[in-house]
Amino acid sequence: MSDLWLGISFFLVVPTLCMVALVVLCLVVRLKYRATILRIFSEKPLFVIPRGTPREGAEDVRFRTFDGMWLRGCYLKTPDAQRKGVILFGLEFESSRWACQSYCEGLLQAGYDVFAFEPRNQGESDAIPGYRPLQWLTHYETQDMHAAVAYLKARSDADPNGVGFFGLSKGANAGLAVASRDRFIKCVTTDGAFGTRSTMIPYMRKWISLVCQKFLVHGVLPRWFYEFVANGAIKQASKELNVQYVDLERAVGSLRQPLLMIHGASDSYIKVPMAKEIFRRAKGEKEFWLVANAKHNQALQVAGDEYVRRVVGFFDRNLSSMGTPMETMQVAQRTVILEGQTVSTESK
């Protein structure tokens, strides 16, 4: 009988001790490598940022967010007599509102209006003192995207059927987060989208050996160990940088709209499995298009006409409201109520 209890104790105590040891190790790693991990949230990536130039005949506008920030945007109208729909474009990190043109020219020619805007602390939009936006998605960018949707609802030529969304990298992330909550966005196309945790954890597992040479420490650790450390780092960074990082992985789990997710097979920043982790969580009709030989945000340059054909075809299938008459009226000063909040809009 004593041998039985000894065996039971062994099988209960050993796993418990192992679990306690892993938790202690997590805490030690958090403390020892905290500064190294926090650098992830404070260092600017080496991106080539497209700027674009103003377009003749485009509508240069500004609109106000729910917390009082004035954002700059541009509304480009299709030359077609009949509009198929409206596309909200999410800019990549640090680019100007006019940079949307290279990606959206095909949509304009196909019959879609396009609206792009610069989030706060980017381009000519208002800036919050002390906030230095980086590649990671925060609550500021999602607030601004919500305000952009409200602006499109408030226009005199608004499409009552809703809008489509098309975005790159960080702008794509913001659009995914907002679309998961606002069904006025009817369908979503992204290029180079990524989540914070699903990007951090693979890099942590890959590079931890550079700061810790003991294989027994890093070589056999389970995934939840890295998730625990990553979550701690995100919380610490949120506190020190005074921002809220968006849990895109969780948000995309509520996405029900059709999704076309484009990604470069040679993306050295956001590896394909990182992007597929976001794609896997989306619940609606979805398609993942992996563009061979394309780097981050370079799929258009590689795929060319095929890129335009796929993007236009996606919106034709999921958004197009053929026969919507084009409105020619100027956008007057208007106010719209969205989810209990007030947004002011005006043309310039």
NORDACOR-V136535 format. One record per run of one state. SS is the DSSP state (alpha for helix, beta for strand, coil for the rest). FROM is the first residue (numbers start at 0). TO is the last residue. Records with the same first field share a line. If there is no record, write none. Layout:
SS = FROM-TO, FROM-TO
This chain:
coil = 0-0, 32-32, 41-57, 64-68, 76-80, 83-83, 90-95, 109-110, 118-136, 154-161, 179-183, 191-194, 211-213, 218-221, 241-243, 245-246, 252-256, 264-270, 281-284, 291-297, 303-303, 318-322, 325-332, 338-339, 347-347
alpha = 1-31, 33-40, 96-108, 138-153, 168-178, 195-210, 214-217, 222-240, 247-251, 271-280, 298-302, 304-317
beta = 58-63, 69-75, 81-82, 84-89, 111-117, 137-137, 162-167, 184-190, 244-244, 257-263, 285-290, 323-324, 333-337, 340-346
